[in-house]
Amino acid sequence: MPRYSDEGGTTGWLSARGLAMMAGGAVVAVVASRLLPPVVAQLAGSARASTGRDGFDALIHDHRHIQALLAEMVQTSIDAPIRRTQLLLRLKRRLAAHAMAEEDVVYPMLHEQARKEEDARHLYGEHAEMKMHLFTLERTPKDDPRWLAVALDLKRIVDGHIRQEEEIDFPALRNCLDERETATLSGSVAREKALIL
């Protein structure tokens, strides 16, 4: 057992109670670190909706960040495999959080509230296609000429997907939500993204 020294200089054994308290504190810290960010994010997202900024704004901001990462990826040279790897990892992380928010919050609402069932199915399908491209990019050597072709194809899919959402589906959903539903969407989008980021 670990030994400790108190202020008087005496040495003794750490008690079972002390160990239990340390273990309990560690468990509480781990649980809080996983639960607190999504709760705080949901509250912040709902608060932003009350000021006129909603979950759609956050998703569109993600779109711009994702497009910037993809544009940088496709401009990397074949002799920059480390940079390609770094950009791919950043893209995967951003896309994972973004996709979770859309798949768990936006697309179900698009399906139910906006009655755009076919669009929701199509968008889910494009997310699956993007994930397959990411898998291929991860497995392909970054100095392989095929890597750029896959990255360019992914960029094409993502750009079309973003156009569909921003020009058709987000406006349709935004128009059918009341203020309370918009606040719920905003909070839920923020919560889902916090689960990954």
Backbone torsions as a table, in degrees:
resi	resn	phi	psi	omega
1	MET	NA	149.5	178.8
2	PRO	-65.3	144.4	177.0
3	ARG	-100.6	153.9	176.2
4	TYR	-134.5	164.0	178.1
5	SER	-127.0	125.6	179.5
6	ASP	-86.7	-178.6	-176.3
7	GLU	-62.2	-28.3	-179.4
8	GLY	-81.1	-2.2	177.7
9	GLY	88.7	-1.8	179.1
10	THR	-78.1	147.0	-177.5
11	THR	-112.3	139.2	178.9
12	GLY	-149.9	-176.2	179.8
13	TRP	-93.8	142.2	177.1
14	LEU	-66.5	129.1	-175.0
15	SER	-74.3	160.0	176.5
16	ALA	-61.8	-36.6	178.6
17	ARG	-63.5	-42.1	178.1
18	GLY	-62.5	-43.1	177.1
19	LEU	-63.1	-42.2	179.5
20	ALA	-63.0	-40.6	178.9
21	MET	-65.7	-40.7	177.9
22	MET	-64.0	-44.0	179.3
23	ALA	-63.7	-42.9	178.2
24	GLY	-62.1	-42.1	177.6
25	GLY	-63.2	-39.2	178.5
26	ALA	-64.5	-41.8	179.2
27	VAL	-63.4	-45.2	179.1
28	VAL	-60.6	-42.0	179.9
29	ALA	-63.4	-42.9	179.6
30	VAL	-65.5	-46.8	-179.8
31	VAL	-61.5	-45.6	179.9
32	ALA	-62.9	-38.1	-178.9
33	SER	-68.0	-23.4	178.3
34	ARG	-93.1	-33.1	-175.9
35	LEU	-90.2	-36.6	-174.9
36	LEU	-64.7	-46.6	-179.2
37	PRO	-57.0	-44.6	178.2
38	PRO	-64.1	-37.2	179.4
39	VAL	-65.4	-47.2	178.8
40	VAL	-62.6	-41.7	179.9
41	ALA	-63.2	-41.0	179.4
42	GLN	-63.1	-44.0	178.9
43	LEU	-63.2	-42.5	179.5
44	ALA	-65.2	-41.6	178.7
45	GLY	-62.8	-41.9	177.6
46	SER	-65.2	-39.3	178.6
47	ALA	-65.0	-40.4	178.4
48	ARG	-61.4	-36.5	179.6
49	ALA	-63.5	-34.1	179.7
50	SER	-70.8	-16.4	177.8
51	THR	-98.7	8.5	177.0
52	GLY	98.1	-9.1	176.1
53	ARG	-98.9	128.6	-176.2
54	ASP	-119.2	-177.7	-178.4
55	GLY	-60.9	-28.5	178.5
56	PHE	-64.6	-38.6	177.8
57	ASP	-60.7	-41.9	179.3
58	ALA	-64.9	-40.5	179.4
59	LEU	-67.2	-39.4	178.5
60	ILE	-66.8	-37.5	174.9
61	HIS	-60.9	-42.8	175.5
62	ASP	-58.0	-43.3	-179.6
63	HIS	-55.1	-45.4	-177.9
64	ARG	-64.8	-39.6	179.4
65	HIS	-66.0	-43.5	179.1
66	ILE	-63.2	-44.3	178.8
67	GLN	-63.4	-38.2	178.5
68	ALA	-65.0	-42.3	177.6
69	LEU	-62.5	-44.0	179.1
70	LEU	-64.4	-41.7	179.1
71	ALA	-61.4	-40.2	178.5
72	GLU	-69.0	-38.7	180.0
73	MET	-60.3	-46.9	-175.5
74	VAL	-74.0	-11.6	177.2
75	GLN	-94.4	-5.6	179.3
76	THR	-71.5	149.5	179.7
77	SER	-88.2	161.6	-178.3
78	ILE	-62.4	-22.9	-179.4
79	ASP	-93.8	21.8	177.0
80	ALA	-124.0	56.5	-176.4
81	PRO	-64.5	-31.9	179.8
82	ILE	-67.7	-43.0	178.3
83	ARG	-64.1	-40.8	177.9
84	ARG	-61.1	-41.6	179.1
85	THR	-63.9	-44.6	179.0
86	GLN	-60.3	-47.1	-179.4
87	LEU	-64.6	-40.3	179.1
88	LEU	-62.3	-43.3	179.3
89	LEU	-64.0	-41.4	177.1
90	ARG	-63.5	-42.5	179.4
91	LEU	-63.2	-45.6	-179.7
92	LYS	-59.1	-43.6	-179.3
93	ARG	-64.1	-46.9	-179.6
94	ARG	-65.0	-44.7	179.5
95	LEU	-64.1	-37.1	-179.1
96	ALA	-61.9	-48.0	179.7
97	ALA	-64.8	-43.8	-179.1
98	HIS	-63.8	-47.4	-178.7
99	ALA	-62.9	-39.5	179.5
100	MET	-61.2	-43.1	179.6
101	ALA	-63.4	-43.6	-179.3
102	GLU	-69.2	-45.4	-175.6
103	GLU	-69.6	-33.8	-176.5
104	ASP	-93.0	-17.3	-176.2
105	VAL	-124.5	-60.0	-169.9
106	VAL	-69.8	-50.5	-175.5
107	TYR	-64.8	-39.8	174.2
108	PRO	-61.9	-37.8	177.9
109	MET	-69.5	-37.5	176.8
110	LEU	-60.8	-41.4	179.6
111	HIS	-66.8	-48.1	-173.8
112	GLU	-84.1	-55.8	-174.1
113	GLN	-77.4	-42.2	-176.9
114	ALA	-88.7	-7.6	179.6
115	ARG	56.9	39.4	179.0
116	LYS	-112.6	63.4	-175.4
117	GLU	-60.0	-44.8	-177.2
118	GLU	-66.5	-40.4	177.4
119	ASP	-62.7	-42.6	179.7
120	ALA	-60.8	-45.4	179.0
121	ARG	-61.4	-42.4	-179.9
122	HIS	-62.3	-43.6	-179.1
123	LEU	-66.2	-40.6	174.8
124	TYR	-58.9	-43.8	-179.8
125	GLY	-61.8	-39.7	178.0
126	GLU	-66.5	-35.5	176.3
127	HIS	-62.1	-41.2	178.1
128	ALA	-62.3	-41.6	179.0
129	GLU	-63.1	-41.1	177.8
130	MET	-61.6	-43.2	-179.0
131	LYS	-63.4	-36.2	177.5
132	MET	-66.8	-39.2	176.9
133	HIS	-64.7	-41.0	178.0
134	LEU	-62.1	-40.6	176.9
135	PHE	-61.0	-45.2	178.8
136	THR	-62.5	-43.6	178.8
137	LEU	-61.8	-38.7	-179.4
138	GLU	-67.4	-37.0	-176.3
139	ARG	-85.2	-22.4	-179.2
140	THR	-81.1	133.8	176.2
141	PRO	-55.4	136.8	-174.3
142	LYS	-69.1	-13.7	176.5
143	ASP	-103.2	13.2	176.3
144	ASP	-85.5	131.8	-179.8
145	PRO	-57.8	-25.7	179.4
146	ARG	-68.5	-23.0	-177.9
147	TRP	-58.6	-45.4	-178.7
148	LEU	-64.2	-38.8	179.4
149	ALA	-62.0	-41.1	178.8
150	VAL	-68.1	-41.1	178.8
151	ALA	-62.6	-41.0	178.2
152	LEU	-65.2	-40.0	178.1
153	ASP	-65.4	-41.2	176.9
154	LEU	-61.4	-43.0	179.2
155	LYS	-60.7	-41.7	178.1
156	ARG	-61.1	-45.2	-179.8
157	ILE	-64.0	-46.4	-178.4
158	VAL	-63.5	-43.9	179.6
159	ASP	-60.8	-43.5	177.9
160	GLY	-65.6	-40.6	178.8
161	HIS	-61.0	-45.2	179.7
162	ILE	-63.5	-43.3	177.8
163	ARG	-58.4	-46.8	179.6
164	GLN	-57.5	-46.6	-178.4
165	GLU	-66.8	-49.2	-172.9
166	GLU	-73.9	-32.6	-176.5
167	GLU	-92.4	-25.3	-174.0
168	ILE	-121.0	-59.1	-167.8
169	ASP	-78.1	-44.0	177.8
170	PHE	-61.7	-47.1	178.2
171	PRO	-60.6	-39.1	179.4
172	ALA	-63.1	-44.1	-179.7
173	LEU	-69.9	-42.8	-179.9
174	ARG	-58.6	-38.9	-177.8
175	ASN	-69.8	-21.9	-177.4
176	CYS	-101.7	0.3	179.6
177	LEU	-97.6	139.4	173.0
178	ASP	-85.4	-179.1	-175.1
179	GLU	-61.3	-42.6	-179.7
180	ARG	-65.0	-43.4	179.5
181	GLU	-66.3	-35.7	177.2
182	THR	-65.2	-40.9	177.3
183	ALA	-65.1	-39.8	177.9
184	THR	-63.4	-45.1	178.3
185	LEU	-59.8	-46.0	-178.5
186	SER	-60.8	-46.5	179.2
187	GLY	-64.9	-41.0	-178.9
188	SER	-68.4	-38.8	177.0
189	VAL	-62.0	-46.4	179.9
190	ALA	-62.7	-41.9	180.0
191	ARG	-62.3	-46.8	-178.4
192	GLU	-62.0	-42.4	179.8
193	LYS	-65.4	-35.5	-179.6
194	ALA	-68.3	-23.0	178.9
195	LEU	-65.8	-27.0	-179.4
196	ILE	-103.5	-45.0	-177.9
197	LEU	-77.8	NA	NA
